[in-house]
Amino acid sequence: MAPIGMFDSGIGGLTVARAVARRLPHERLVYFGDTAHLPYGEKSAAAIQAYSVKICDLLLRQGCKLIMIPCNSASAAAYELVREYVGSKARVLNVIDPIVAHLGRAYAGRRVGLIGTRQTVNSNIYKKKVDELDAGIELVSLATPLLVPMIEEGFFQNAISDDIIAAYLGSPALAGIDALVLACTHYPLIKEQIARYYAGQVAVLDASDVVAADAEAYLRAHGLLAPPPDDPATAPAHHFYVSDFTRSFEASTQLFFGHEVQLEHYPLWE
């Protein structure tokens, strides 16, 4: 059966890959982490679009039936271009639309906060889409650029990272919110710290499970779900690529996927 392709600016999207693998255990995943160009959140839209097209070439050669863009920055900057570029060769899903739909169902008439990269926040795409719902949601956003490099370095669950998180969440921009959207695939790894800061007063929304549920619904609706294997003990052989290989990234996948995975080096430009 054709695999599901995914790409992200680094290994942060493995949080979504992990959620998809848990929800759809029969599906084979092909994941590309563009570690050479991390983080996308500090790149221009034109650069992200160029990277995304090159990555999609690889995913299409792998025969992917569905290409998921778990990266918020890439979803904001390149989704429409990727969908046009891929055409009828594969379906394309972004990370933003499922979250917006969830907000419309669960938080109509309420004040919701969002944290993400500069690229995601400055694109204003979440606010535009939330406003289009006309559900009375007041969405307030804050760029939190220190969080991705902090997480990529494994530098969290300590007093210093608590201070950085508190400095961001204490911003007046986020005052009085009922929920906080973690609009970056890295942020689920600090969800516990964020929830601890709010002490149960604010719902912390992890996009991974929402996006995985959306992917399942989409595949089911289009008759694209992989059938169970003949041998129930046979697990699909996922494939993981990175554009810049280091041993530290290989080890860091344990943080995101729950266990180490073998990463294959695939530079986007030779």
PyMOL commands that set and color helices and strands:
alter all, ss='L'
color gray80, all
select helices_A, chain A and resi 14-23+35-37+40-42+45-61+72-86+96-106+118-123+125-133+147-152+159-169+172-174+187-198+207-221+247-257
alter helices_A, ss='H'
color red, helices_A
select strands_A, chain A and resi 4-8+29-33+66-69+91-94+111-116+138-143+179-182+203-206+239-242+263-265
alter strands_A, ss='S'
color yellow, strands_A
deselect
rebuild
show_as cartoon
